[in-house]
Each structure stands twice: as C-alpha cells, then as structure tokens.
Amino acid sequence: MDCAEDDCDRPAVVELHVPWAENRLVCAAHARVLGRQDGVVADPKPDADDELLG
C-alpha cells in the first residue's frame, strides 16, 4: 500500500492515529513530520520492513 499523502508513492509503513480526522497509513518521511502535531500518535505497522522505517 502506498502512502496516503497526495503525490507520494512511497510504501506506507506507519499508521497515524489522528484525533480530529480518520487514521491514515503513511510513509516514514510523512510520519516524522505529521507525528509531531499535538495528539497524533504514530504506530509502525508490524509487518513493515525495518529498513523502510528509517
């Protein structure tokens, strides 16, 4: 599965739990940025390749 962010074709390796919106699966790069927002929790997908998580 690809990252849920627009114009990103990286593999989704992290699930973001967003209190004000639906959860979404994103790549490691977007998870690092979006996971810094207050209330957002980033959970690595259990089947994600460690190399892709950065």
C-alpha positions, 0 to 999 in steps of 0.5 A, a space after each residue: 500500500 502506498 502512502 496516503 499523502 497526495 503525490 507520494 508513492 512511497 510504501 506506507 509503513 506507519 499508521 497515524 492515529 489522528 484525533 480530529 480526522 480518520 487514521 491514515 497509513 503513511 510513509 516514514 518521511 510523512 510520519 516524522 513530520 505529521 507525528 509531531 502535531 499535538 495528539 497524533 500518535 504514530 504506530 509502525 505497522 508490524 509487518 513493515 520492513 525495518 529498513 523502510 522505517 528509517 
